Amino acid sequence: RILNEPLQYIIGQWDFHDITLQIRPPCLCPRPETEELVEYVARDVRHMIRLLDAQWEWNKMTRLQNTREEKGEKKPRKKKEPWMERFEPERETEMDHGGGRRRKIRILDVGCGTGAIGIALANLFPHDVQVCAIDVTRAAVDLSNENARSILFGRKCSTDDNGEMESDGDGMDDGGGTDGSHQYQSILCSAADYTNGGKNEMTTMKEKDNDMEDGRFMFEYDIIVSNPPYIPSNDMKTLTSDVVDFEDYGALCGGGDGLDVIRDILRRLPEWCEKQETRMGMDDGAVDDDDDNDDSTMLHAQPLFRPICWMEVDTSHPTLIEKVVEGSFKDDIDFLEGLKDFGGLDRFVKLEIKAT
């Protein structure tokens, strides 16, 4: 400690939100402000859960009604409940059919580091979310997967001599676990390279991503969350020695204006959130009590909700990001709001992705 080494590295672990993370250099030590970010994301997860639960109940009721009609039973009058007026049936997803529940909310954590954000959210919503995390350093990928295994699945992971993840039998790495093992996965990839658009430096890494189909990344995310490198290069010299001498420079510095990685995220948001499953609701909720043909009541549909992106950023960034979005991404992204942290500093931005 005399050498100003962070206490987190000396102890080897640190409490974050409702979990205790293993901490190793050079991965960034989790900050209190990032716990606030988790709370903001959690609020939106709960909102999405309520919408999906209501839709699922409506789907279940409609399937039951269809079964009765096939058996020739008399069709009961539909009661106009408020939630029924917002949703129409959708086809069963795999999770509906196999697990008897509506689908899970998909979350992408960009620049996961220790895994703090994604694992905290997976811990909060063990039956409701599926988290994929990406990072550009092998140390972060290995540590975040180790933390996920220890915290979410009750056992630790290890790495082989080549730095690859070894499975210890809980199914975390098989991509198909039903015990929560597919709740969190971290892979080695940058935001810029996390794409299906042509060849890139990370093409070979696709073979190591469990969340794949026909050699392509499976995106369809509902929420993107990130605490990216965001410190402008000129501000790096203002940091204390316990930060710059021990923590990963690349995880701190975001380039000249601090927006290098953030711009990559903005460019990728439409792709990460496109081609989602049908999540539709009726425009005006009209239900025809006397018409036996349910299809006649299905009006042109609208999305159940739009994907969102939360980021922790530099105090100079909310205004800059709003200008960048309005100038270069206005057809695909809406800047919703910038929020202050508990210290009164501009620290968070929330975006909404339009093109899905």
C-alpha positions in Angstrom: 0.0 0.0 0.0 3.0 2.3 0.5 3.6 2.1 -3.2 0.0 3.3 -3.8 -1.2 0.0 -5.1 -5.0 -0.1 -5.0 -6.5 -1.7 -2.0 -8.7 -3.9 -4.2 -5.6 -5.5 -5.8 -4.0 -6.1 -2.4 -7.1 -7.7 -0.9 -7.9 -9.5 -4.2 -11.7 -8.9 -4.0 -14.2 -6.1 -3.7 -17.9 -5.7 -2.9 -19.9 -4.3 -5.8 -23.7 -3.9 -5.6 -24.9 -7.2 -4.1 -21.9 -9.3 -5.2 -18.3 -9.8 -4.2 -15.9 -9.8 -7.2 -12.4 -11.2 -7.5 -10.1 -8.4 -8.5 -6.8 -8.7 -10.3 -4.6 -6.2 -12.2 -4.8 -4.8 -14.7 -8.6 -5.0 -14.8 -10.2 -1.8 -13.5 -11.4 -1.7 -9.9 -15.2 -1.2 -9.8 -16.3 2.3 -8.8 -19.3 3.3 -6.8 -20.7 5.4 -9.8 -20.9 2.2 -11.8 -23.2 0.7 -9.1 -25.6 3.6 -9.9 -25.4 2.6 -13.6 -26.5 -0.9 -12.6 -29.5 0.6 -10.8 -30.6 2.6 -13.8 -30.4 -0.4 -16.0 -32.2 -2.6 -13.5 -35.1 -0.1 -13.5 -35.5 -0.6 -17.2 -35.2 -4.4 -16.9 -38.1 -4.4 -14.5 -40.2 -2.3 -16.9 -39.4 -4.7 -19.7 -40.3 -7.7 -17.5 -43.7 -6.3 -16.7 -44.5 -5.7 -20.4 -43.3 -9.2 -21.4 -45.2 -10.9 -18.6 -48.4 -9.1 -19.6 -47.8 -10.1 -23.2 -47.1 -13.7 -22.2 -50.3 -13.9 -20.2 -52.2 -12.6 -23.2 -50.6 -15.2 -25.4 -51.3 -18.0 -23.0 -55.0 -16.9 -22.8 -55.3 -16.8 -26.6 -53.7 -20.2 -27.0 -56.1 -21.6 -24.5 -59.0 -20.0 -26.3 -57.8 -21.5 -29.6 -57.6 -24.9 -28.0 -61.2 -24.6 -26.8 -62.4 -23.6 -30.3 -60.6 -26.6 -31.8 -62.5 -28.8 -29.4 -65.8 -27.2 -30.3 -66.3 -25.6 -27.0 -68.4 -22.4 -26.8 -66.3 -19.3 -27.0 -66.6 -17.2 -23.8 -66.8 -13.5 -24.1 -63.5 -11.8 -23.8 -63.1 -9.5 -20.8 -61.5 -6.2 -21.7 -58.7 -6.1 -19.2 -56.3 -3.1 -19.5 -53.3 -5.2 -20.3 -55.2 -7.1 -23.0 -55.8 -3.9 -24.8 -52.1 -3.5 -25.5 -51.0 -6.9 -26.8 -51.7 -9.4 -29.5 -50.6 -13.0 -29.7 -47.1 -13.9 -31.0 -45.7 -17.2 -31.9 -44.2 -19.3 -29.1 -40.5 -18.8 -28.7 -38.3 -21.7 -27.7 -38.3 -20.5 -24.1 -42.1 -20.2 -24.1 -42.4 -23.8 -25.3 -39.6 -25.4 -23.4 -39.6 -23.6 -20.1 -43.2 -22.5 -19.8 -42.1 -18.8 -19.6 -41.7 -15.9 -21.8 -38.3 -15.2 -23.4 -35.4 -13.7 -21.5 -34.2 -10.1 -21.9 -30.9 -10.0 -23.7 -28.2 -7.7 -22.4 -24.8 -6.8 -23.9 -22.1 -5.5 -21.6 -19.4 -3.7 -23.7 -16.0 -3.6 -22.0 -16.8 -5.9 -19.2 -13.6 -5.8 -17.2 -14.2 -7.8 -14.0 -17.7 -8.5 -15.2 -19.2 -6.2 -12.5 -22.1 -4.7 -14.5 -23.3 -7.8 -16.3 -22.9 -10.2 -13.4 -24.7 -7.8 -11.0 -27.6 -7.7 -13.4 -27.6 -11.4 -13.9 -27.6 -11.8 -10.1 -30.5 -9.4 -9.7 -32.6 -11.2 -12.4 -31.5 -14.8 -12.4 -34.5 -16.1 -14.3 -35.1 -13.1 -16.6 -31.9 -12.0 -18.3 -29.2 -13.4 -20.5 -26.0 -11.5 -20.5 -23.2 -11.5 -23.2 -20.1 -9.5 -22.4 -17.2 -8.4 -24.6 -13.7 -7.1 -23.8 -10.5 -6.6 -25.7 -8.2 -8.1 -23.2 -7.8 -11.8 -22.3 -7.3 -11.0 -18.7 -10.7 -9.3 -18.5 -12.5 -12.1 -20.3 -11.0 -14.8 -18.1 -11.6 -12.9 -14.9 -15.2 -12.0 -15.7 -16.0 -15.6 -16.6 -14.4 -16.7 -13.4 -16.4 -14.3 -11.4 -19.6 -15.3 -13.2 -19.0 -19.0 -12.5 -18.2 -18.3 -8.8 -21.1 -15.9 -8.2 -23.8 -17.1 -10.5 -23.1 -20.8 -10.6 -21.4 -21.5 -7.2 -18.1 -22.7 -8.6 -15.0 -21.3 -10.1 -13.7 -21.6 -13.6 -10.1 -22.0 -14.7 -8.0 -21.6 -17.8 -5.9 -24.1 -19.6 -2.3 -23.5 -20.7 -3.5 -21.6 -23.8 -5.6 -19.2 -21.8 -8.9 -20.9 -22.9 -11.8 -21.5 -20.5 -12.1 -25.0 -19.0 -15.5 -26.3 -18.2 -15.9 -28.0 -14.8 -19.2 -29.6 -15.7 -21.8 -27.0 -14.9 -22.6 -26.3 -18.5 -21.6 -22.7 -18.5 -19.6 -23.1 -21.7 -21.9 -25.5 -23.6 -24.4 -22.7 -24.6 -27.4 -24.7 -23.7 -27.6 -25.1 -20.0 -31.0 -25.1 -18.3 -29.7 -24.4 -14.8 -28.8 -20.8 -15.4 -25.5 -21.8 -17.0 -26.2 -19.8 -20.1 -27.0 -16.7 -18.2 -23.6 -15.1 -18.6 -20.8 -15.4 -21.1 -17.8 -13.2 -21.9 -15.9 -13.3 -25.1 -12.7 -11.7 -26.5 -13.9 -9.0 -28.9 -13.9 -5.2 -29.4 -17.0 -3.2 -30.0 -15.8 -2.4 -33.5 -15.3 -6.0 -34.4 -18.5 -7.4 -32.8 -20.3 -7.5 -36.1 -21.5 -9.8 -38.8 -20.7 -7.3 -41.5 -17.7 -8.8 -43.4 -14.4 -10.1 -42.2 -12.6 -8.5 -39.3 -9.8 -9.3 -36.9 -12.1 -11.2 -34.6 -13.5 -13.6 -37.2 -11.7 -16.6 -35.8 -13.1 -15.8 -32.3 -16.6 -16.5 -33.5 -15.8 -20.2 -33.2 -15.3 -19.7 -29.5 -18.6 -17.8 -28.9 -21.4 -20.1 -27.8 -24.1 -17.7 -28.8 -23.8 -18.4 -32.5 -25.9 -19.6 -35.3 -24.5 -20.6 -38.7 -21.2 -18.9 -37.9 -22.9 -15.6 -37.1 -23.1 -13.7 -33.9 -26.6 -13.8 -32.3 -27.4 -10.2 -31.4 -31.0 -9.2 -30.9 -30.2 -7.3 -27.7 -32.8 -5.4 -25.6 -30.3 -3.5 -23.5 -26.7 -2.4 -24.2 -24.7 -1.2 -21.2 -21.2 0.0 -21.1 -18.6 1.6 -18.9 -16.1 2.2 -21.8 -12.7 3.9 -21.8 -13.9 7.5 -21.7 -11.1 9.7 -20.2 -9.8 12.2 -22.7 -6.1 11.7 -23.3 -5.2 15.2 -22.0 -6.9 14.4 -18.7 -5.0 11.2 -18.1 -2.1 13.2 -16.6 -4.5 14.4 -13.9 -5.1 10.9 -12.5 -3.5 9.8 -9.3 -0.7 7.3 -9.3 -2.8 4.5 -7.8 -4.8 4.6 -11.0 -2.4 5.3 -13.8 0.5 3.1 -12.4 -1.6 0.0 -11.8 -4.9 0.0 -13.8 -5.1 -0.8 -17.6 -4.4 2.4 -19.5 -6.5 1.1 -22.4 -9.5 0.7 -20.2 -9.2 4.3 -19.0 -8.2 6.4 -22.0 -10.9 7.0 -24.6 -8.7 8.9 -27.1 -8.4 12.7 -27.8 -12.0 13.5 -26.8 -12.6 10.3 -24.9 -15.2 9.1 -27.5 -13.2 6.6 -29.5 -14.9 3.5 -28.1 -18.2 5.3 -27.6 -18.3 6.1 -31.4 -17.8 2.4 -32.1 -20.7 1.6 -29.9 -23.0 4.1 -31.5 -22.1 2.7 -35.0 -22.9 -0.8 -33.9 -26.1 -0.2 -31.9 -28.5 -0.7 -34.8 -27.0 -4.0 -35.8 -26.8 -5.3 -32.2 -30.5 -4.6 -31.8 -31.9 -5.4 -35.2 -34.2 -8.4 -36.3 -35.6 -9.0 -32.8 -38.4 -11.5 -32.3 -41.9 -10.2 -32.9 -42.9 -8.1 -29.8 -46.0 -6.5 -31.0 -49.0 -4.8 -29.4 -52.3 -3.6 -30.7 -52.5 0.1 -31.6 -55.9 0.9 -30.1 -56.8 -2.3 -28.2 -60.0 -2.9 -30.1 -61.5 -6.3 -29.4 -64.5 -7.5 -31.2 -66.7 -9.5 -28.7 -69.0 -10.9 -31.4 -66.5 -11.8 -34.1 -65.3 -15.4 -34.0 -62.3 -14.7 -36.1 -59.5 -13.5 -33.9 -57.5 -12.5 -36.9 -60.0 -9.8 -37.7 -59.1 -8.0 -34.5 -55.4 -7.8 -35.2 -54.6 -4.4 -36.4 -51.2 -3.2 -37.7 -48.8 -3.6 -34.9 -46.2 -1.6 -33.1 -43.1 -2.7 -31.1 -43.7 -3.7 -27.5 -40.6 -1.6 -26.5 -37.5 -0.3 -28.2 -34.0 -1.4 -27.2 -32.0 1.0 -25.0 -28.3 1.8 -24.3 -26.9 3.0 -21.0 -23.3 4.3 -20.8 -21.1 5.7 -18.0 -19.2 8.6 -19.5 -16.9 11.6 -18.9 -18.5 14.7 -17.4 -17.9 16.5 -20.7 -19.6 13.8 -22.8 -23.4 14.0 -22.4 -23.6 17.2 -24.5 -21.1 15.9 -27.0 -22.8 12.5 -27.4 -26.2 14.3 -27.9 -24.6 16.3 -30.7 -22.9 13.2 -32.3 -26.2 11.3 -32.2 -28.2 14.1 -33.7 -25.5 14.8 -36.3 -24.6 11.2 -37.5 -27.1 8.7 -36.0 -30.4 10.5 -35.9 -32.1 8.0 -38.2 -31.3 5.1 -35.9 -30.8 6.5 -32.4 -32.5 8.9 -30.0 -30.7 10.6 -27.2 -33.1 10.3 -24.3 -31.3 11.9 -21.3 -28.1 12.6 -19.5 -28.0 12.0 -15.7 -25.7 13.1 -12.9 -24.1 10.7 -10.4 -24.5 11.0 -6.6 -21.6 13.5 -6.6 -23.6 15.9 -8.9 -21.4 15.3 -11.9 -22.7 14.5 -15.4 -22.0 10.8 -15.7 -24.6 8.8 -17.5 -26.4 8.8 -20.9 -29.4 6.9 -22.0 -30.1 6.2 -25.7 -33.0 4.5 -27.5 -32.4 2.5 -30.7 -35.1 3.2 -33.3 -34.2 0.8 -36.2 -35.1 -2.7 -35.1 
